[in-house]
Amino acid sequence: MPIVPADRRVRNSGPTRIAHPPPPFLLFLDPADTEAPLLLASAGIGVTPMIAMLEQLAAGGHRGPVTVVHADRSPAEHALRADHTAYAGKLPDGAAHFFYERPDQGHPAALTGRVDLAALPAIPAGTRAYLCGPLPFMRAVRSQLIERGVAPADIRYEVFGPDLWLARG
């Protein structure tokens, strides 16, 4: 049975499950809300929109905690790594945590392999999270965020590939 977002038109072709559309993947912050805790998690080329968000936060004077999480195969394969590091560093309460499957020598062991949010400091109450990357990555990070008290409604995502979020499997 196909799963269709509630905001789409479909032909009557038999039983269909209707699902709510995902929340928009835009960084919506009240300009006066520069203290909101945020978590930006990406994998692979999913870093691209995160760079734009970090640039916006830095230019807008965001003062709240911003946790930056990225997963990649290696530092050499981490697209836009210099920008990622630079923009996170411009935030007064920004912290970047890069997880690599094949890290360079001296990379922290806790940040080696798949993203494990247990390796990070506590996630502040009221955190809004933005995820972008492959579906398995986002499912894993979303589950960890919910386990740590982030409300599902405060987790936004952008799928790089077919939107199979609700697919069973």
Backbone as CSV, one residue per row, in Angstrom:
resi,resn,N_x,N_y,N_z,CA_x,CA_y,CA_z,C_x,C_y,C_z
1,MET,0.844,-1.161,0.000,0.000,0.000,0.000,0.897,1.235,0.000
2,PRO,0.728,2.160,-0.946,1.582,3.353,-0.987,1.293,4.284,0.177
3,ILE,2.328,5.028,0.576,2.196,6.056,1.607,2.319,7.394,0.906
4,VAL,1.341,8.261,1.109,1.295,9.538,0.406,1.159,10.663,1.421
5,PRO,1.988,11.726,1.314,1.812,12.868,2.211,0.417,13.468,2.030
6,ALA,-0.144,13.979,3.126,-1.516,14.485,3.111,-1.687,15.702,2.214
7,ASP,-0.595,16.378,1.853,-0.731,17.563,1.024,-0.589,17.265,-0.475
8,ARG,-0.622,16.002,-0.870,-0.490,15.615,-2.277,-1.825,15.118,-2.822
9,ARG,-2.057,15.356,-4.096,-3.248,14.817,-4.758,-2.904,13.448,-5.322
10,VAL,-3.832,12.534,-5.221,-3.619,11.194,-5.755,-4.880,10.735,-6.476
11,ARG,-4.693,9.863,-7.435,-5.834,9.243,-8.106,-6.344,8.103,-7.235
12,ASN,-7.623,7.845,-7.323,-8.200,6.733,-6.588,-7.795,5.441,-7.289
13,SER,-6.773,4.822,-6.779,-6.274,3.585,-7.391,-6.235,2.453,-6.381
14,GLY,-7.032,2.560,-5.354,-7.060,1.510,-4.338,-6.671,2.063,-2.992
15,PRO,-6.486,1.176,-2.012,-6.166,1.623,-0.653,-4.848,2.400,-0.619
16,THR,-4.861,3.483,0.116,-3.687,4.339,0.256,-3.619,4.829,1.687
17,ARG,-2.428,4.773,2.280,-2.221,5.341,3.616,-1.828,6.801,3.439
18,ILE,-2.432,7.670,4.233,-2.135,9.095,4.172,-1.251,9.449,5.365
19,ALA,-0.195,10.203,5.093,0.726,10.637,6.146,0.843,12.147,6.107
20,HIS,1.106,12.740,7.266,1.340,14.181,7.307,2.649,14.483,6.594
21,PRO,2.729,15.610,5.888,3.998,15.957,5.247,5.027,16.307,6.319
22,PRO,6.304,16.124,6.010,7.326,16.478,6.995,7.360,17.991,7.188
23,PRO,7.855,18.442,8.344,7.988,19.888,8.536,8.994,20.441,7.530
24,PRO,8.887,21.706,7.174,9.823,22.277,6.195,11.247,22.282,6.736
25,PHE,12.197,22.127,5.828,13.603,22.106,6.221,14.202,23.492,5.997
26,LEU,13.789,24.404,6.835,14.297,25.766,6.797,14.651,26.153,8.220
27,LEU,15.654,26.962,8.353,16.058,27.423,9.673,15.199,28.628,10.025
28,PHE,14.094,28.376,10.737,13.186,29.429,11.155,13.502,29.825,12.580
29,LEU,14.043,30.992,12.753,14.297,31.511,14.091,13.800,32.941,14.148
30,ASP,13.102,33.252,15.207,12.712,34.629,15.443,14.012,35.416,15.608
31,PRO,14.171,36.530,14.897,15.424,37.300,15.018,15.764,37.657,16.468
32,ALA,14.748,37.757,17.316,15.005,38.073,18.726,15.418,36.835,19.510
33,ASP,15.245,35.656,18.939,15.547,34.401,19.633,16.958,33.931,19.293
34,THR,17.940,34.643,19.789,19.330,34.290,19.493,19.906,33.341,20.528
35,GLU,19.063,32.880,21.455,19.523,31.983,22.510,19.063,30.541,22.307
36,ALA,18.264,30.262,21.282,17.703,28.927,21.082,18.811,27.892,20.900
37,PRO,18.753,26.775,21.651,19.741,25.715,21.430,19.416,24.958,20.145
38,LEU,20.436,24.717,19.339,20.270,24.052,18.051,21.253,22.907,17.928
39,LEU,20.868,21.910,17.135,21.768,20.822,16.770,21.634,20.626,15.260
40,LEU,22.739,20.723,14.551,22.779,20.545,13.107,23.578,19.286,12.813
41,ALA,22.911,18.246,12.323,23.585,16.967,12.068,23.518,16.638,10.587
42,SER,24.656,16.280,10.021,24.724,15.952,8.602,25.647,14.775,8.383
43,ALA,25.496,14.191,7.208,26.401,13.115,6.776,26.668,13.307,5.298
44,GLY,27.911,13.048,4.907,28.264,13.173,3.498,27.950,14.558,2.965
45,ILE,27.388,14.604,1.761,27.094,15.874,1.113,25.911,16.588,1.762
46,GLY,25.254,15.937,2.722,24.211,16.592,3.500,24.733,17.792,4.279
47,VAL,26.035,17.976,4.282,26.645,19.125,4.939,26.271,20.433,4.226
48,THR,25.926,20.372,2.967,25.721,21.592,2.170,24.717,22.556,2.787
49,PRO,23.476,22.135,3.098,22.566,23.110,3.708,22.985,23.524,5.113
50,MET,23.741,22.669,5.789,24.191,23.018,7.140,25.178,24.182,7.109
51,ILE,26.006,24.229,6.080,26.950,25.339,5.942,26.176,26.653,5.813
52,ALA,25.120,26.644,4.994,24.301,27.852,4.830,23.641,28.244,6.154
53,MET,23.164,27.258,6.908,22.543,27.552,8.198,23.560,28.128,9.183
54,LEU,24.749,27.537,9.229,25.790,28.042,10.121,26.190,29.470,9.744
55,GLU,26.279,29.725,8.440,26.613,31.077,7.978,25.531,32.062,8.435
56,GLN,24.266,31.667,8.292,23.146,32.514,8.721,23.199,32.765,10.224
57,LEU,23.462,31.743,10.998,23.534,31.883,12.451,24.679,32.809,12.865
58,ALA,25.837,32.648,12.242,26.989,33.486,12.569,26.717,34.944,12.187
59,ALA,26.155,35.167,11.010,25.871,36.528,10.549,24.779,37.179,11.392
60,GLY,23.846,36.384,11.889,22.735,36.917,12.680,23.043,37.084,14.154
61,GLY,24.238,36.745,14.576,24.625,36.930,15.968,24.003,35.930,16.931
62,HIS,23.787,34.709,16.471,23.201,33.690,17.350,24.151,33.423,18.519
63,ARG,23.614,33.495,19.741,24.441,33.324,20.941,24.162,32.015,21.668
64,GLY,23.061,31.349,21.346,22.713,30.107,22.028,23.632,28.973,21.615
65,PRO,23.557,27.857,22.339,24.403,26.713,22.002,24.024,26.114,20.643
66,VAL,25.037,25.849,19.838,24.848,25.196,18.541,25.788,23.999,18.504
67,THR,25.211,22.819,18.490,25.983,21.583,18.392,25.996,21.156,16.943
68,VAL,27.179,21.026,16.384,27.357,20.630,14.985,27.887,19.204,14.975
69,VAL,27.169,18.325,14.284,27.560,16.920,14.184,27.646,16.575,12.707
70,HIS,28.737,15.932,12.315,28.872,15.496,10.920,29.520,14.117,10.879
71,ALA,29.025,13.282,9.977,29.597,11.951,9.770,30.096,11.836,8.341
72,ASP,31.270,11.249,8.204,31.838,11.040,6.866,32.807,9.881,6.916
73,ARG,33.253,9.479,5.742,34.196,8.354,5.690,35.557,8.725,6.264
74,SER,36.036,9.928,5.900,37.346,10.362,6.370,37.405,11.886,6.302
75,PRO,38.379,12.489,6.970,38.527,13.940,6.863,38.744,14.386,5.411
76,ALA,39.452,13.598,4.638,39.702,13.959,3.240,38.430,13.957,2.406
77,GLU,37.447,13.146,2.797,36.194,13.063,2.048,35.105,13.975,2.614
78,HIS,35.393,14.703,3.668,34.448,15.615,4.315,34.353,16.888,3.474
79,ALA,33.315,16.955,2.627,33.113,18.115,1.756,32.939,19.375,2.609
80,LEU,33.525,20.458,2.161,33.375,21.761,2.808,33.854,21.767,4.261
81,ARG,34.797,20.916,4.566,35.267,20.787,5.952,35.794,22.101,6.516
82,ALA,36.571,22.824,5.738,37.124,24.088,6.233,36.005,25.082,6.548
83,ASP,34.994,25.163,5.678,33.855,26.056,5.934,33.068,25.595,7.157
84,HIS,32.880,24.293,7.268,32.144,23.711,8.394,32.815,24.122,9.711
85,THR,34.105,23.951,9.769,34.877,24.286,10.962,34.868,25.793,11.219
86,ALA,35.063,26.583,10.160,35.142,28.039,10.315,33.828,28.633,10.810
87,TYR,32.714,28.251,10.208,31.424,28.828,10.625,31.038,28.366,12.028
88,ALA,31.286,27.122,12.354,30.995,26.661,13.719,31.850,27.440,14.713
89,GLY,33.086,27.733,14.341,33.996,28.481,15.207,33.613,29.935,15.394
90,LYS,32.808,30.485,14.501,32.370,31.879,14.630,31.239,32.049,15.638
91,LEU,30.635,30.953,16.044,29.529,31.021,17.001,30.084,31.021,18.413
92,PRO,29.642,31.941,19.272,30.211,32.014,20.614,29.987,30.758,21.455
93,ASP,28.911,30.014,21.167,28.647,28.777,21.914,28.463,27.621,20.933
94,GLY,29.335,27.577,19.929,29.278,26.510,18.928,30.302,25.434,19.227
95,ALA,29.932,24.196,18.943,30.853,23.074,19.131,30.673,22.099,17.980
96,ALA,31.762,21.782,17.298,31.711,20.856,16.166,32.266,19.499,16.576
97,HIS,31.558,18.456,16.156,31.948,17.075,16.451,31.878,16.310,15.130
98,PHE,33.022,15.915,14.607,33.092,15.226,13.325,33.419,13.753,13.556
99,PHE,32.526,12.880,13.087,32.694,11.429,13.199,33.217,10.903,11.866
100,TYR,34.297,10.128,11.914,34.870,9.562,10.694,35.020,8.053,10.820
101,GLU,34.698,7.350,9.755,34.899,5.897,9.727,36.377,5.565,9.645
102,ARG,37.125,6.367,8.889,38.571,6.180,8.736,39.257,7.500,9.123
103,PRO,39.387,7.752,10.422,39.950,9.041,10.857,41.459,9.118,10.662
104,ASP,41.946,10.334,10.708,43.387,10.549,10.725,43.917,10.146,12.097
105,GLN,45.212,9.889,12.154,45.832,9.539,13.427,45.623,10.675,14.422
106,GLY,45.285,10.325,15.650,45.085,11.313,16.691,43.644,11.783,16.847
107,HIS,42.764,11.360,15.940,41.336,11.723,16.045,40.750,11.012,17.263
108,PRO,39.892,11.686,18.033,39.338,11.043,19.237,38.616,9.731,18.932
109,ALA,38.913,8.708,19.699,38.300,7.390,19.493,36.785,7.453,19.613
110,ALA,36.263,8.310,20.502,34.814,8.419,20.705,34.102,8.971,19.473
111,LEU,34.852,9.620,18.588,34.276,10.190,17.374,34.657,9.379,16.143
112,THR,34.955,8.119,16.336,35.314,7.228,15.245,34.150,6.273,14.999
113,GLY,33.796,6.112,13.739,32.685,5.243,13.378,31.404,6.031,13.190
114,ARG,30.290,5.372,13.401,28.975,6.009,13.218,28.696,6.995,14.350
115,VAL,27.830,7.953,14.060,27.489,8.974,15.054,26.876,8.315,16.288
116,ASP,27.427,8.667,17.442,26.910,8.224,18.727,26.811,9.469,19.595
117,LEU,25.584,9.967,19.768,25.398,11.201,20.518,25.815,11.068,21.974
118,ALA,25.984,9.845,22.461,26.470,9.644,23.830,27.897,10.169,23.990
119,ALA,28.624,10.335,22.882,29.992,10.839,22.935,30.045,12.358,23.098
120,LEU,28.876,13.016,23.035,28.820,14.469,23.112,28.356,14.918,24.493
121,PRO,28.598,16.183,24.810,28.023,16.714,26.051,26.488,16.629,25.987
122,ALA,25.841,16.809,27.112,24.377,16.735,27.176,23.739,17.702,26.177
123,ILE,22.633,17.267,25.598,21.890,18.112,24.663,20.977,19.012,25.500
124,PRO,21.083,20.337,25.331,20.278,21.249,26.151,18.774,21.056,25.942
125,ALA,18.013,21.289,26.996,16.556,21.226,26.900,16.078,22.240,25.866
126,GLY,15.049,21.881,25.128,14.477,22.777,24.131,15.235,22.838,22.821
127,THR,16.196,21.923,22.630,16.983,21.915,21.394,16.101,21.649,20.180
128,ARG,16.358,22.401,19.118,15.746,22.152,17.817,16.827,21.534,16.936
129,ALA,16.498,20.419,16.307,17.499,19.692,15.521,17.156,19.737,14.037
130,TYR,18.194,19.800,13.228,18.080,19.783,11.775,19.000,18.679,11.265
131,LEU,18.451,17.725,10.509,19.207,16.580,10.006,19.206,16.594,8.484
132,CYS,20.346,16.248,7.898,20.417,16.147,6.445,21.464,15.104,6.076
133,GLY,21.041,14.150,5.260,21.956,13.106,4.829,21.183,11.876,4.419
134,PRO,21.854,10.758,4.330,21.188,9.517,3.945,20.160,9.085,4.992
135,LEU,19.139,8.421,4.538,18.039,8.009,5.404,18.484,7.176,6.615
136,PRO,19.348,6.163,6.461,19.759,5.393,7.648,20.445,6.265,8.708
137,PHE,21.251,7.207,8.265,21.906,8.141,9.186,20.857,8.942,9.953
138,MET,19.888,9.496,9.233,18.892,10.340,9.886,18.001,9.542,10.829
139,ARG,17.668,8.326,10.449,16.874,7.487,11.353,17.630,7.239,12.658
140,ALA,18.908,6.934,12.548,19.713,6.648,13.739,19.849,7.887,14.622
141,VAL,20.150,9.025,14.027,20.333,10.245,14.813,19.004,10.689,15.414
142,ARG,17.931,10.595,14.647,16.606,10.980,15.158,16.252,10.136,16.389
143,SER,16.468,8.831,16.311,16.177,7.958,17.455,16.991,8.362,18.676
144,GLN,18.262,8.653,18.471,19.117,9.061,19.592,18.661,10.394,20.180
145,LEU,18.238,11.314,19.330,17.755,12.607,19.826,16.506,12.430,20.683
146,ILE,15.572,11.611,20.205,14.340,11.376,20.960,14.658,10.710,22.294
147,GLU,15.596,9.746,22.287,16.018,9.102,23.539,16.592,10.106,24.526
148,ARG,17.175,11.179,24.011,17.793,12.200,24.861,16.848,13.364,25.156
149,GLY,15.568,13.197,24.835,14.562,14.182,25.234,14.197,15.241,24.225
150,VAL,14.751,15.184,23.022,14.354,16.156,21.997,12.983,15.739,21.468
151,ALA,12.058,16.681,21.450,10.700,16.390,20.989,10.704,16.097,19.493
152,PRO,9.993,15.058,19.052,9.943,14.757,17.613,9.532,15.962,16.757
153,ALA,8.649,16.807,17.277,8.215,17.988,16.526,9.343,19.007,16.352
154,ASP,10.411,18.889,17.154,11.544,19.801,17.055,12.677,19.238,16.211
155,ILE,12.405,18.167,15.493,13.415,17.562,14.616,12.965,17.753,13.173
156,ARG,13.749,18.512,12.428,13.481,18.751,11.013,14.494,17.936,10.210
157,TYR,14.121,17.568,8.998,15.051,16.776,8.199,14.876,17.055,6.717
158,GLU,15.914,16.763,5.985,15.903,16.842,4.527,16.538,15.549,4.031
159,VAL,15.779,14.790,3.270,16.277,13.527,2.729,17.042,13.809,1.441
160,PHE,18.254,13.319,1.356,18.992,13.375,0.110,18.763,12.038,-0.587
161,GLY,17.704,11.951,-1.360,17.305,10.717,-2.023,15.807,10.561,-1.874
162,PRO,15.256,9.426,-2.255,13.814,9.215,-2.150,13.339,9.338,-0.706
163,ASP,12.180,9.945,-0.505,11.634,10.105,0.839,10.951,8.812,1.250
164,LEU,11.700,7.978,1.926,11.193,6.681,2.373,11.042,6.665,3.882
165,TRP,10.945,7.853,4.501,10.930,7.984,5.951,9.927,7.042,6.599
166,LEU,8.763,6.932,6.009,7.727,6.141,6.636,7.689,4.701,6.118
167,ALA,8.602,4.377,5.226,8.619,3.028,4.673,8.933,2.020,5.773
168,ARG,8.297,0.909,5.690,8.577,-0.153,6.671,9.778,-0.954,6.191
169,GLY,10.546,-1.424,7.112,11.658,-2.237,6.674,12.684,-2.471,7.692
